[in-house]
Every structure is written in structure tokens, then in C-alpha cells.
Amino acid sequence: MKKGLKITIIVLGILVGIIALDTLQAKIFDNSPILKIRNNLDDGSTDYVDKGIFVNYYHCSNNEKVTTWKGTKFTCSVKESKKDEFDFYLTKLENQNTIKFKNYYTTYDRTIFLASNIDEFYVKDLDANITLKTYLSTTFQTLTDGIKHITDKLDKVNIYRDGGTTVYKSKDKDITLITCNKINGSKNIYIGDYQIEYTDDICE
């Protein structure tokens, strides 16, 4: 056998072995083949498909990873949108004719005040009902981030030219939330029912 032909056969044998090993590791372990061409789809169900010599590797949007033989039809399941489980509500006290604000929760230089006719502010997160102060103090977030999760579900009804004090409301939830941002430095938060309005004694 000529030396050149022998070398060619050896090289071909090595290539076949590499392809075989690559195909086996991809199919057995649902891995992407090393020898591949990537087709980025991002169509809502499939992020991309790695097309190998004998197999295709599907990386689905729901993190499912599947390797199939060439010619096998496969479709990733559509990624279901996670239900928004975050919600909140107020419980109120009866026979409160004069509404004042009471200190509810303080962190660093900011304080949340509840109207005196509000018994508690509850947050529903992942099927658990917890108080607002517990939610803010145990969920590893800043006060600003925690309040934003709430105001994102409310209607922004007014922004005042006192530095940026903002009033949020929801008639359905019977809530008013006022985030102070006055030039004098007040950044406190006031929470009451839907009837509460921004007045001069708020944010002082």
C-alpha cells in the first residue's frame, strides 16, 4: 500500500471516529454537537438549533434541551408566560372620622406613613400574604424597588412641581399612595384609601 493512500485512510478513520464520538455524546447526553452550524431562531419557542452532521440540537425557550437524529421532526413547546402573582390590598378600620397619618415603617432616612383608618397593608407574593413592612424588610430589595412594584399596578394621577412628589391611585383597590420628593429633602411615603388627597401637611 502506498504511503500517501495509507495516510489518507488513517486521516479518514480519525475523522470518522471524531464524528462518531461527537454524535454519540450529543445524542446520549442531549448536548450540542461540536461539529455544527448554529441557526438562531428566537421564535418564542426555540432559542436556537445546532445542526450537526447526523443530529440536531434544540435549545428551547423553556430551557428544554433535546438532541434528535437528522430528519426527525421536533418542535419545542411554547414557553408559558408566568402568571403575575404579585398583588396587594388594604384592610380598613371602621368609625374613623378624622384621618391622620401614623408612622408605619422606617428604613434609613425614609418613612412610610399609613392613614389612621388603615389597619394593615398586605402584599400577596407567591400565594403568601405578608405585611408590607415584612415584604420590604425581608425580600432583599431597596425600599424604592419594593414601592415601585406597587406603584406599577396603580395609576399615576399627578406629579407636583415641588421636586417631583407623585400621587398614585386605584379605585378598584381603594388605595392612594403618595411618594414625596420635595426640594426640602422629604422622600417619605404616605398610604391611604382612595379618598385621600395630597395636602400641605403631607411630605413636610
C-alpha positions as CSV (number, residue, x, y, z in Angstrom):
1,M,0.0,0.0,0.0
2,K,1.3,3.4,-1.0
3,K,2.3,5.7,1.8
4,G,0.0,8.5,0.6
5,L,-3.0,6.2,0.5
6,K,-2.2,4.8,3.9
7,I,-2.1,8.3,5.4
8,T,-5.4,9.2,3.7
9,I,-7.1,6.1,5.2
10,I,-5.7,6.9,8.7
11,V,-6.9,10.5,8.4
12,L,-10.3,9.4,7.2
13,G,-10.5,6.9,10.0
14,I,-9.7,9.6,12.6
15,L,-12.3,11.9,11.1
16,V,-15.0,9.2,11.2
17,G,-14.1,8.4,14.8
18,I,-14.4,12.1,15.8
19,I,-17.7,12.4,14.1
20,A,-19.0,9.2,15.7
21,L,-17.9,10.2,19.2
22,D,-19.3,13.7,18.7
23,T,-22.6,12.3,17.6
24,L,-22.8,9.8,20.4
25,Q,-22.0,12.4,23.2
26,A,-24.7,14.8,21.7
27,K,-27.4,12.1,21.5
28,I,-26.7,10.3,24.8
29,F,-26.4,13.4,26.9
30,D,-28.6,15.8,24.9
31,N,-25.6,18.0,24.3
32,S,-24.9,20.2,21.3
33,P,-22.6,18.6,18.8
34,I,-19.1,20.1,18.5
35,L,-19.2,20.0,14.7
36,K,-22.3,22.1,14.0
37,I,-23.8,25.1,12.3
38,R,-26.0,27.3,14.7
39,N,-29.3,28.6,13.5
40,N,-30.6,31.3,15.8
41,L,-34.4,31.3,15.8
42,D,-35.7,33.1,18.9
43,D,-39.3,32.5,17.7
44,G,-40.9,32.3,21.1
45,S,-40.5,28.5,21.5
46,T,-36.9,27.8,20.2
47,D,-33.8,29.9,21.0
48,Y,-31.6,28.2,18.5
49,V,-30.9,24.9,16.7
50,D,-27.3,23.5,16.4
51,K,-27.2,21.4,13.2
52,G,-24.6,18.7,13.3
53,I,-23.7,16.1,10.7
54,F,-26.1,13.4,12.0
55,V,-28.0,15.2,14.8
56,N,-29.8,18.4,15.5
57,Y,-29.7,20.0,19.0
58,Y,-32.7,22.2,20.1
59,H,-32.3,24.7,22.8
60,C,-35.9,25.7,23.7
61,S,-37.1,28.9,25.3
62,N,-38.4,27.0,28.3
63,N,-34.8,25.7,28.9
64,E,-35.6,22.2,27.5
65,K,-32.6,20.8,25.6
66,V,-33.2,18.0,23.1
67,T,-30.9,16.3,20.6
68,T,-32.6,14.4,17.7
69,W,-31.4,12.5,14.7
70,K,-31.4,14.3,11.4
71,G,-34.8,14.0,9.7
72,T,-36.7,13.7,13.0
73,K,-39.3,16.4,13.4
74,F,-39.2,18.1,16.7
75,T,-41.0,21.3,18.0
76,C,-40.2,23.0,21.3
77,S,-43.2,23.6,23.5
78,V,-44.2,27.2,23.7
79,K,-42.9,28.9,26.8
80,E,-45.8,29.8,29.1
81,S,-45.8,33.3,30.5
82,K,-45.5,33.2,34.2
83,K,-48.7,34.4,35.9
84,D,-48.2,37.6,37.7
85,E,-48.8,36.5,41.3
86,F,-47.8,39.8,43.0
87,D,-50.8,41.7,44.4
88,F,-51.7,43.8,47.5
89,Y,-54.7,45.1,49.4
90,L,-55.6,47.3,52.4
91,T,-57.6,46.4,55.4
92,K,-59.5,49.3,57.0
93,L,-60.8,50.3,60.4
94,E,-64.3,51.5,60.9
95,N,-65.5,54.7,62.6
96,Q,-62.5,56.7,61.8
97,N,-63.9,60.2,61.1
98,T,-60.7,62.2,61.4
99,I,-57.9,60.9,59.3
100,K,-54.3,61.4,60.4
101,F,-51.2,59.6,59.4
102,K,-49.2,57.2,61.6
103,N,-45.6,56.0,61.4
104,Y,-45.7,52.6,59.9
105,Y,-42.2,51.7,58.8
106,T,-38.8,53.4,58.7
107,T,-35.6,52.5,56.9
108,Y,-32.6,54.7,56.8
109,D,-33.9,58.2,56.1
110,R,-37.3,57.3,54.7
111,T,-40.6,56.6,56.5
112,I,-43.9,55.1,55.3
113,F,-47.0,56.6,56.9
114,L,-50.4,54.9,56.9
115,A,-53.6,56.8,57.2
116,S,-55.2,56.2,60.6
117,N,-58.2,54.4,59.1
118,I,-55.9,51.7,57.6
119,D,-55.4,48.7,59.7
120,E,-52.8,47.0,57.6
121,F,-51.2,46.9,54.1
122,Y,-50.9,43.3,52.9
123,V,-48.8,42.0,50.0
124,K,-49.6,38.8,48.2
125,D,-46.5,37.3,46.7
126,L,-46.3,33.7,45.5
127,D,-49.5,32.8,47.3
128,A,-48.2,34.2,50.7
129,N,-49.9,37.1,52.4
130,I,-47.4,39.2,54.3
131,T,-47.5,42.7,55.7
132,L,-45.9,45.5,53.7
133,K,-43.2,46.1,56.3
134,T,-42.3,42.3,56.2
135,Y,-42.2,42.4,52.4
136,L,-39.9,45.4,52.4
137,S,-37.6,44.2,55.1
138,T,-37.1,40.5,54.1
139,T,-37.1,40.3,50.3
140,F,-33.6,41.7,49.7
141,Q,-34.6,44.8,47.9
142,T,-34.4,48.5,48.3
143,L,-37.4,50.5,49.6
144,T,-37.5,52.2,46.2
145,D,-37.7,48.9,44.3
146,G,-40.3,47.5,46.7
147,I,-42.6,50.5,46.3
148,K,-42.1,50.5,42.6
149,H,-43.6,47.0,42.4
150,I,-46.7,48.5,44.0
151,T,-46.9,51.8,42.0
152,D,-46.5,49.8,38.8
153,K,-50.0,48.5,39.5
154,L,-51.5,51.9,40.3
155,D,-52.5,54.9,38.1
156,K,-50.2,57.9,38.2
157,V,-52.6,60.8,38.6
158,N,-50.4,63.7,39.4
159,I,-46.8,64.9,39.7
160,Y,-46.2,68.1,41.7
161,R,-43.7,70.8,40.9
162,D,-42.2,70.7,44.4
163,G,-39.4,68.4,43.4
164,G,-41.4,65.6,41.9
165,T,-43.9,64.4,44.6
166,T,-46.1,61.8,42.8
167,V,-49.6,60.6,43.6
168,Y,-50.8,57.1,42.6
169,K,-54.3,55.8,42.9
170,S,-56.5,52.8,42.2
171,K,-60.3,53.0,42.7
172,D,-60.6,49.2,42.4
173,K,-58.1,48.6,45.2
174,D,-59.3,51.6,47.2
175,I,-55.8,53.0,47.6
176,T,-53.8,56.2,47.3
177,L,-50.0,56.1,47.5
178,I,-48.0,59.4,47.6
179,T,-44.2,59.3,47.1
180,C,-42.7,62.5,48.4
181,N,-39.8,64.1,46.5
182,K,-39.7,67.6,47.7
183,I,-36.9,70.2,47.4
184,N,-36.6,70.2,51.1
185,G,-35.4,66.6,51.0
186,S,-38.6,64.8,52.1
187,K,-38.8,61.4,50.4
188,N,-41.3,59.8,52.7
189,I,-44.3,57.7,51.5
190,Y,-48.0,58.2,52.5
191,I,-50.6,55.5,52.0
192,G,-54.3,55.8,52.5
193,D,-57.6,54.8,50.8
194,Y,-58.8,56.2,47.5
195,Q,-60.3,59.3,49.1
196,I,-57.0,60.6,50.4
197,E,-55.7,63.7,48.6
198,Y,-52.3,65.4,48.6
199,T,-52.4,68.4,51.1
200,D,-49.9,70.8,52.5
201,D,-49.3,68.8,55.7
202,I,-48.2,65.7,53.7
203,C,-44.5,65.4,52.8
204,E,-43.5,68.0,55.4
